[in-house]
Protein backbone atom coordinates (compact mmCIF):
# COMPACT_ATOMS: atom_id res chain seq x y z
CA UNK A 1 0.00 0.00 0.00
CA UNK A 2 2.85 2.36 0.86
CA UNK A 3 4.53 1.68 -2.49
CA UNK A 4 1.27 2.32 -4.29
CA UNK A 5 0.81 5.68 -2.58
CA UNK A 6 4.40 6.94 -2.86
CA UNK A 7 5.26 5.94 -6.44
CA UNK A 8 4.33 7.58 -9.69
CA UNK A 9 1.44 9.75 -10.72
CA UNK A 10 -1.36 9.64 -8.14
CA UNK A 11 -3.89 11.69 -10.09
CA UNK A 12 -5.65 8.69 -11.61
CA UNK A 13 -4.76 6.04 -9.03
CA UNK A 14 -6.42 7.62 -6.02
CA UNK A 15 -9.98 7.79 -7.39
CA UNK A 16 -9.68 4.23 -8.70
CA UNK A 17 -8.41 3.02 -5.31
CA UNK A 18 -11.27 4.77 -3.52
CA UNK A 19 -13.84 3.28 -5.90
CA UNK A 20 -12.32 -0.19 -5.61
CA UNK A 21 -12.61 -0.01 -1.82
CA UNK A 22 -16.09 1.50 -1.74
CA UNK A 23 -17.77 -0.92 -4.17
CA UNK A 24 -17.31 -4.08 -2.06
CA UNK A 25 -18.25 -2.10 1.04
CA UNK A 26 -21.50 -0.99 -0.62
CA UNK A 27 -22.31 -4.53 -1.70
CA UNK A 28 -21.69 -5.93 1.79
CA UNK A 29 -23.70 -3.08 3.35
CA UNK A 30 -26.57 -3.84 0.97
CA UNK A 31 -26.59 -7.50 1.96
CA UNK A 32 -26.47 -6.59 5.65
CA UNK A 33 -29.32 -4.12 5.26
CA UNK A 34 -31.36 -6.70 3.37
CA UNK A 35 -30.82 -9.35 6.03
CA UNK A 36 -32.20 -7.18 8.85
CA UNK A 37 -35.60 -6.59 7.25
CA UNK A 38 -38.52 -7.83 9.31
CA UNK A 39 -40.52 -10.60 7.74
CA UNK A 40 -44.29 -10.34 7.80
CA UNK A 41 -46.10 -12.69 10.10
CA UNK A 42 -48.17 -15.33 8.30
CA UNK A 43 -51.88 -14.70 8.40
CA UNK A 44 -54.08 -17.54 9.53
CA UNK A 45 -57.68 -17.56 8.44
CA UNK A 46 -60.03 -20.04 10.00
CA UNK A 47 -63.08 -20.78 7.91
CA UNK A 48 -65.76 -22.97 9.44
CA UNK A 49 -66.76 -25.37 6.70
CA UNK A 50 -68.96 -27.77 8.67
CA UNK A 51 -70.83 -27.92 11.89
CA UNK A 52 -69.09 -29.41 14.89
CA UNK A 53 -71.97 -31.75 15.70
CA UNK A 54 -71.87 -33.82 12.49
CA UNK A 55 -72.41 -37.53 12.82
CA UNK A 56 -69.95 -40.12 11.53
CA UNK A 57 -72.42 -41.11 8.81
CA UNK A 58 -72.54 -37.54 7.52
CA UNK A 59 -68.75 -37.34 7.49
CA UNK A 60 -68.43 -40.62 5.57
CA UNK A 61 -71.11 -39.55 3.07
CA UNK A 62 -69.29 -36.25 2.43
CA UNK A 63 -65.99 -38.07 2.00
CA UNK A 64 -67.58 -40.32 -0.64
CA UNK A 65 -68.94 -37.28 -2.50
CA UNK A 66 -65.54 -35.57 -2.34
CA UNK A 67 -63.73 -38.72 -3.53
CA UNK A 68 -66.14 -39.10 -6.47
CA UNK A 69 -65.51 -35.47 -7.46
CA UNK A 70 -61.74 -35.98 -7.21
CA UNK A 71 -61.87 -39.11 -9.35
CA UNK A 72 -63.98 -37.26 -11.94
CA UNK A 73 -61.42 -34.43 -12.07
CA UNK A 74 -58.56 -36.91 -12.51
CA UNK A 75 -60.37 -38.76 -15.31
CA UNK A 76 -61.19 -35.49 -17.10
CA UNK A 77 -57.56 -34.39 -16.85
CA UNK A 78 -56.42 -37.76 -18.25
CA UNK A 79 -58.89 -37.41 -21.11
CA UNK A 80 -57.51 -33.95 -21.90
CA UNK A 81 -53.94 -35.26 -21.94
CA UNK A 82 -54.95 -38.18 -24.18
CA UNK A 83 -56.57 -35.74 -26.62
CA UNK A 84 -53.39 -33.66 -26.76
CA UNK A 85 -51.33 -36.84 -27.13
CA UNK A 86 -53.42 -37.93 -30.12
CA UNK A 87 -53.17 -34.46 -31.68
CA UNK A 88 -49.38 -34.48 -31.38
CA UNK A 89 -49.14 -38.06 -32.70
CA UNK A 90 -47.40 -39.51 -29.70
C-alpha positions, 0 to 999 in steps of 0.5 A: 500500500505504501509503495502504491501511494508513494510511487508515480502519478497519483492523479488517476490512481487515487480515485480508482483506489477509492472506488475499488474499496467503496464498491465491495463495502457498498455490496456488503452493506446492501446484503447486511441491510437486506438481512435485517428486514422484518418478515411479515407474520403469516396470516391464519384464516379459519373458515368454518366449513362444517358444523361441529356436531356432524355424525360419523355417517354424515362425514363418511357420506361427504368423503364419498362425494368428495372422492367421487368429485376428485376421481372425476377431475382426474379422469377429465384431466387424463382425457384432456392429456390423451386428446393432446397426445393424439393431436401431437401423434405420440 
